[in-house]
Amino acid sequence: ASLAAPLLNTVFFMSSLVLFFYRTDYIQGFVSAMGAANPIMFILLFVGINGLVEIICGFAVAFPAAKAISKYLKI
């Protein structure tokens, strides 16, 4: 769950961004600036390091929290 939440958040956000707004001038400005050849490449370039950092931070926070809750509830 600590990995799924940030991963799914990023996937759903970027999917909806590309699905609804990919053809707008604003997003096409980013596409041109990054040199993305297609929507998938745009997603990979746009998320980049941020997605990785979000996953690591989510795991770093959620794992100790789950461990503490488990210990408190004696599961």
N, C-alpha and C positions, 0 to 999 in steps of 0.2 A: 504494500500500500504506500509505503514511503517513496518508492520509486515510481509507482503508477500515477500518483496525483500530479506531480510536475510534468511527467512525460505526456499524459493525456491532456493536460491543460495546454501545453505547447502544441500538440498535434491538432486538437480541436480549434484552438485560436487561429493557427496558421491556415488550417483547411478552410475555415469560414472566411478569413481574410482573402485568400486566393479565390475562393469560389464566388464571393460577392463583389470584390473590388479589384480584381486583377487587371481589368481593362481600363480602369480609371487613369487619368493623367498623373495623379499623385503617386500611385503604385508603380506605374510605368517609368516614372522618374527614378525610383529606386532600382528598378530592373535594369534600366540603361546604365545607371551609375555603377552597378555591380557587375554588369556584363553577363547577366543570367540569360541562358539560351532558351529556357523553358520554365514553367511554373515550379517543377520539382527542384530544379537548380536554384531558383529564387528562394524557395523555402529553406533549403540547406544553407545558402549564403546569408540569408536574413537572420535565421536563428543562431547559427554559428556557435560561438563560445557561450552565449547566454543560455541556451538550452542545456548545455553540459554543466554550467555553474548552477543552474536552477535544480537540476537533478542531484548534484552533489550536496548542495545546501539542504534540500528537502530530506535527503537520506541522513545527513549529519544531525538534523534537528529531530526528525521523527523516530529514529532508532533509539536514542537515549530516552525520549519521552515514552515510547512504548515499553521500554524496559522498566522504567520507573513505575508506570501504571500497572504493569504485570506484577511487579514486586509488591506494590501496595495492595493489589487485589489478591495476591498469593495464588496466581494462576500457574 
